[in-house]
Amino acid sequence: MNYFTLKKSKALGLTGLLLSLLITANNAFSAQETLSVGPNVGSKAPMLSTVNVQGDSQSIKQLSGDKGLVILFFRSADWCPFCKKHLVELNEQAEKFKALGYGLAGVSYDNTEILQNFAKQQKISYPLLSDQKAKTVLAYGILNTQYAIGDDNYGIPYPGVVVINKQGKVTHKHFFEGYKKRVKFTELHHQLSQ
């Protein structure tokens, strides 16, 4: 083996090593993006134990469009700026989802007054639902365990989205650990358009 062949072999080895490290890092990053919480895709969606801003109980059937329901689970419309922005982003895309045949709803532990004020201020066109006892969040298996009973933030979910079809089955779910990472509604709309 001459000097140039040896250099080329070492360079390819280094390139291969770097490529391998990049692929591993990318796979690790991808695996961390979506949490494996919430109902399994293909399973029957748990019932909702929520009320709308008027205090009326709401069911998946009542909220669904011809094809089903998109539920946005969020931390708070009161103190979470990322949630507020995300709720407004969904509102901007609401007509596109409705045109596909999906109803929309947002669920948090906020009380009805907070939700009503936010919906009015931001002209939110879909129902915001209060899950004050965290029954829905617990049923969906998305309770953020960072907060214990008695903590002011007990009852907040991991932020994310569940899509339920007309038969009541979960077809899509996306949940994230941090408060900054959120579902991109243009991408979700594209997935549901397929």
QUIPESUL-V807364 format. One record per backbone hydrogen bond with DSSP energy under -0.5 kcal/mol. CO is the residue of the C=O (numbers start at 1). NH is the residue of the N-H. Records with the same first field share a line. If there is no record, write none. Layout:
# QUIPESUL-V807364
CO=NH / NH
This chain:
# QUIPESUL-V807364
2=6
3=7
4=8
5=9
6=10
7=11
8=12
9=13
10=14
11=15
12=16
13=17
14=18
15=19
16=20
17=21
18=22
19=23
20=24
21=25
22=26
23=27
24=28
25=29
26=30
27=31
28=32
29=33
30=33 / 34
33=35
35=37
40=43
43=170
50=58
51=130
52=55
56=52
58=50
59=63
60=64
67=166
68=65 / 103
69=71 / 164
70=72 / 105
71=73 / 162
72=74 / 107
73=160
75=109
76=80
79=81
80=84
81=85
82=86
83=87
84=88
85=89
86=90
87=91
88=92
89=93
90=93 / 94
91=94
93=96 / 97
94=98
95=99
96=100
97=101 / 102
98=101
101=67 / 68
103=70
104=127
105=72
106=129
107=74
108=131
111=115
112=116
113=117
114=118
115=119
116=120
117=121
118=122
119=123 / 124
127=106 / 129
129=108
130=51
131=134
134=138
135=139
136=140
137=142
138=141
141=38
142=158
143=145
144=147
148=151
151=154
153=156
156=144
159=176
160=73
161=174
162=71
163=171 / 172
164=69
165=168
168=45
169=165
170=42
172=163
174=161
175=35
183=185
184=188
185=189
186=190
187=191
188=192
189=193
190=194
191=194
